[in-house]
């Protein structure tokens, strides 16, 4: 594509976006989302037109585009969907953990970790998040929370001792494939 065609397409897209922003009545938030989507599409189109996307490995491009989409969706949810801030906090934490696990899997880090160790780490993360949610957001007496924390801590220590073969008095419990 020659330079004149690129400039003409950019001018047409810019004029259309200007017309939509000035003459089509819609909520300002929706206009902002539309502008961001169009800008991202134009940037990707320009990178493709100049051959930059063709130079980069397709896996890397898809990872970057996926991260941008997840970030944009998370921003939209946090900005425009009314919900309690605690729920948003939990949602953000879950999405961040899922993205980190996805990235570790894509770059092959997960396959290098022994399954037992992966099971232990995932189990500890899940127990930690659940305990944090209970302690932060479920109203109960401080004494009951303290007892719950001690019981969970003892259960986790016994589970870890069992998984690593130090304590064989309880049956081994694995999370996921062994």
C-alpha positions as CSV (number, residue, x, y, z in Angstrom):
1,X,0.0,0.0,0.0
2,X,1.4,3.4,-1.0
3,X,1.8,6.4,1.3
4,X,-1.1,8.3,-0.3
5,X,-3.5,5.5,0.3
6,X,-2.4,5.3,4.0
7,X,-2.9,9.0,4.5
8,X,-6.3,8.9,2.7
9,X,-7.5,6.0,4.9
10,X,-6.4,7.7,8.1
11,X,-8.1,11.0,7.1
12,X,-11.4,9.1,6.3
13,X,-11.3,7.2,9.6
14,X,-10.5,10.4,11.4
15,X,-13.4,12.3,9.8
16,X,-15.8,9.4,10.4
17,X,-14.8,9.2,14.0
18,X,-15.2,13.0,14.3
19,X,-18.7,12.8,12.8
20,X,-19.7,10.0,15.1
21,X,-18.4,11.9,18.2
22,X,-20.0,15.1,17.2
23,X,-23.3,14.2,15.5
24,X,-24.5,10.8,16.8
25,X,-26.1,11.1,20.3
26,X,-24.7,8.5,22.6
27,X,-23.4,8.3,26.1
28,X,-19.9,9.8,26.6
29,X,-18.6,6.5,28.0
30,X,-19.6,4.6,24.8
31,X,-17.9,7.2,22.7
32,X,-14.8,6.8,24.7
33,X,-14.9,3.0,24.3
34,X,-15.5,3.4,20.5
35,X,-12.6,5.8,20.2
36,X,-10.2,3.4,22.0
37,X,-11.3,0.5,19.9
38,X,-10.9,2.5,16.7
39,X,-7.4,3.7,17.8
40,X,-6.3,0.2,18.6
41,X,-7.6,-1.1,15.3
42,X,-5.9,1.7,13.4
43,X,-2.6,1.1,15.2
44,X,-2.7,-2.6,14.4
45,X,-3.6,-1.8,10.8
46,X,-0.7,0.6,10.5
47,X,1.7,-1.9,12.0
48,X,0.5,-4.5,9.5
49,X,0.7,-2.0,6.6
50,X,4.3,-1.2,7.5
51,X,5.2,-4.9,7.9
52,X,6.0,-4.7,11.6
53,X,3.5,-7.4,12.5
54,X,4.9,-9.6,9.8
55,X,8.4,-9.4,11.4
56,X,7.2,-10.3,14.9
57,X,6.5,-13.9,15.7
58,X,2.7,-14.6,15.4
59,X,2.7,-16.1,18.9
60,X,4.1,-12.9,20.4
61,X,1.6,-10.7,18.5
62,X,-1.4,-12.8,19.7
63,X,-0.1,-12.7,23.3
64,X,0.2,-8.9,23.1
65,X,-3.2,-8.4,21.5
66,X,-4.7,-10.8,24.1
67,X,-3.2,-8.8,26.9
68,X,-4.4,-5.6,25.5
69,X,-8.0,-7.0,25.1
70,X,-7.9,-8.4,28.7
71,X,-6.6,-5.1,30.0
72,X,-9.2,-3.1,28.1
73,X,-12.0,-5.4,29.3
74,X,-10.8,-5.1,32.9
75,X,-10.7,-1.4,32.6
76,X,-14.2,-1.3,31.1
77,X,-15.5,-3.4,33.9
78,X,-13.8,-1.4,36.6
79,X,-14.8,2.0,35.1
80,X,-18.3,1.5,33.8
81,X,-20.0,-1.5,35.5
82,X,-21.3,-0.4,38.9
83,X,-20.5,-2.9,41.6
84,X,-19.1,-2.9,45.1
85,X,-15.3,-2.1,45.2
86,X,-14.7,-5.4,47.2
87,X,-16.1,-7.4,44.3
88,X,-14.0,-5.5,41.8
89,X,-11.0,-6.2,43.9
90,X,-11.7,-9.9,43.9
91,X,-12.4,-9.9,40.2
92,X,-9.1,-8.1,39.5
93,X,-7.2,-10.5,41.6
94,X,-8.7,-13.5,39.9
95,X,-8.1,-12.1,36.4
96,X,-4.5,-11.2,37.2
97,X,-3.8,-14.7,38.6
98,X,-5.4,-16.3,35.5
99,X,-3.3,-14.1,33.2
100,X,-0.1,-14.9,35.0
101,X,-0.9,-18.6,34.9
102,X,-1.7,-18.3,31.2
103,X,1.5,-16.5,30.5
104,X,3.5,-19.1,32.4
105,X,1.8,-21.8,30.4
106,X,2.5,-20.1,27.1
107,X,6.2,-19.5,27.8
108,X,6.6,-23.1,28.9
109,X,7.3,-22.4,32.5
110,X,4.4,-24.6,33.7
111,X,5.6,-27.7,31.9
112,X,9.0,-27.4,33.7
113,X,7.4,-27.4,37.1
114,X,6.8,-30.9,38.6
115,X,3.1,-31.7,38.9
116,X,3.2,-32.2,42.6
117,X,4.9,-28.9,43.2
118,X,2.4,-27.2,40.9
119,X,-0.5,-28.8,42.8
120,X,0.9,-27.5,46.1
121,X,1.4,-24.0,44.8
122,X,-2.1,-23.8,43.3
123,X,-3.6,-25.3,46.4
124,X,-1.8,-22.8,48.6
125,X,-2.9,-19.9,46.4
126,X,-6.5,-21.1,46.4
127,X,-6.5,-21.6,50.2
128,X,-4.9,-18.2,50.7
129,X,-7.4,-16.4,48.5
130,X,-10.3,-18.1,50.2
131,X,-9.0,-17.3,53.6
132,X,-8.4,-13.7,52.6
133,X,-12.0,-13.4,51.3
134,X,-13.4,-14.9,54.4
135,X,-11.3,-12.7,56.7
136,X,-11.9,-9.5,54.7
137,X,-15.5,-9.7,53.6
138,X,-17.5,-12.1,55.7
139,X,-18.7,-10.5,58.9
140,X,-18.0,-12.7,62.0
141,X,-16.6,-12.4,65.4
142,X,-12.9,-11.9,65.6
143,X,-12.5,-14.9,67.9
144,X,-14.3,-17.1,65.3
145,X,-12.0,-15.8,62.6
146,X,-9.0,-16.6,64.7
147,X,-10.2,-20.2,65.3
148,X,-11.0,-20.6,61.6
149,X,-7.5,-19.3,60.7
150,X,-5.8,-21.7,63.1
151,X,-7.9,-24.7,61.9
152,X,-7.1,-23.9,58.2
153,X,-3.4,-23.4,59.1
154,X,-3.2,-26.8,60.9
155,X,-5.0,-28.5,58.0
156,X,-2.6,-26.9,55.4
157,X,0.5,-27.9,57.4
158,X,-0.8,-31.5,57.7
159,X,-1.6,-31.5,54.0
160,X,1.9,-30.2,53.1
161,X,3.6,-32.7,55.4
162,X,1.5,-35.5,53.8
163,X,2.3,-34.4,50.2
164,X,6.0,-34.3,50.8
165,X,6.0,-37.6,52.6
166,X,7.0,-36.4,56.1
167,X,3.6,-37.4,57.6
168,X,2.0,-40.5,56.3
169,X,-0.9,-40.8,58.8
170,X,-3.5,-39.2,56.5
171,X,-4.3,-40.2,52.9
172,X,-2.6,-38.0,50.3
173,X,-4.8,-35.5,48.7
174,X,-3.8,-34.0,45.4
175,X,-5.3,-31.2,43.4
176,X,-5.3,-31.9,39.7
177,X,-3.4,-34.6,37.9
178,X,-0.7,-36.4,39.7
